[in-house]
Amino acid sequence: MNYTSLNSIEKQSDDLANGLGNPQPLKPVLFIAYQFPPAGGPGVQRSVKFVNYLSQFNYRPIVLTIAEKNIMEVKQNLDQSLLRLLPKDTSIERVKFYQPIGIINFFNRIKLFRLLWFFLYPMFWEKSAFWPFQAYKSAKAIILKENIKIVYTTSGPFSSLILGFLLRKNLGVKWVADIRDPFTDGYQWSFPSKLHWHFMRRMERYIFTKCDHLIVNTDAVRTLYLKRGLIKETNISVITNGY
């Protein structure tokens, strides 16, 4: 794996100051992953590998993710075996947050959710729409306690981008955003109307200009984002999936 995108946005440690051959202390990075073990699924596999390999590139990931209760609320598959694939000393902070599952299910039953989705889109654009605001306090506390200089977010869900943006804006940390799937260009995402799609298109463009570095998992997505002019060529890298 090539993690030079993380190293490229920080000043390199002066090896001579500590003596050649002496190990450098690992730099803490806040690793924000909404989808993380014991949740299962392909998005989780990528995060597991990142957490395993970051120490080889002089980083110590401190994971911020959702509580197991929230995983079960969205009926995501659980795979406890994935936790055993993580380094034993991995620090994981789990944050409970409110998901409007009951509201969504109720309005789906009475066939009115699409109306709710249309008029209250900022609240229901993702099931995790409240996640960045409720996780912000915990993320800030970890950053201040551990003297963290760099934050990594992985998406989807794309609400994690908002959390990365807020932390960079308010705390001055560097922010690396990892995108596992394209958002407004992705076939798997739906929108209440073309107007909502255009709105999210503008938000996507704005958010991407605020991260210090963007990671995508295919050359095709990198080419797409460069063609759309979403980010400078020097600020985007490809790290492919490889399980």
Stockholm file with secondary structure:
# STOCKHOLM 1.0

chainA/1-243         MNYTSLNSIEKQSDDLANGLGNPQPLKPVLFIAYQFPPAGGPGVQRSVKFVNYLSQFNYRPIVLTIAEKNIMEVKQNLDQSLLRLLPKDTSIERVKFYQPIGIINFFNRIKLFRLLWFFLYPMFWEKSAFWPFQAYKSAKAIILKENIKIVYTTSGPFSSLILGFLLRKNLGVKWVADIRDPFTDGYQWSFPSKLHWHFMRRMERYIFTKCDHLIVNTDAVRTLYLKRGLIKETNISVITNGY
#=GR chainA/1-243 SS CCCHHHHTTSCCCCHHHHCTTCCCCCEEEEEEESSCTTBCSHHHHHHHHHHHHGGGGTEEEEEEEECHHHHHHTTCCBCGGGGGGSCTTCEEEEECCCCCHHHHHHHHHTTCHHHHHHHTHHHHSSTTTTHHHHHHHHHHHHHHHHTCCEEEEEESSTHHHHHHHHHHHHHCCEEEEEESSCSTTCTTCCCSSHHHHHHHHHHHHHHHHHSSEEEESCHHHHHHHHHHTCSCGGGEEECCCCC
#=GC SS_cons         CCCHHHHTTSCCCCHHHHCTTCCCCCEEEEEEESSCTTBCSHHHHHHHHHHHHGGGGTEEEEEEEECHHHHHHTTCCBCGGGGGGSCTTCEEEEECCCCCHHHHHHHHHTTCHHHHHHHTHHHHSSTTTTHHHHHHHHHHHHHHHHTCCEEEEEESSTHHHHHHHHHHHHHCCEEEEEESSCSTTCTTCCCSSHHHHHHHHHHHHHHHHHSSEEEESCHHHHHHHHHHTCSCGGGEEECCCCC
//
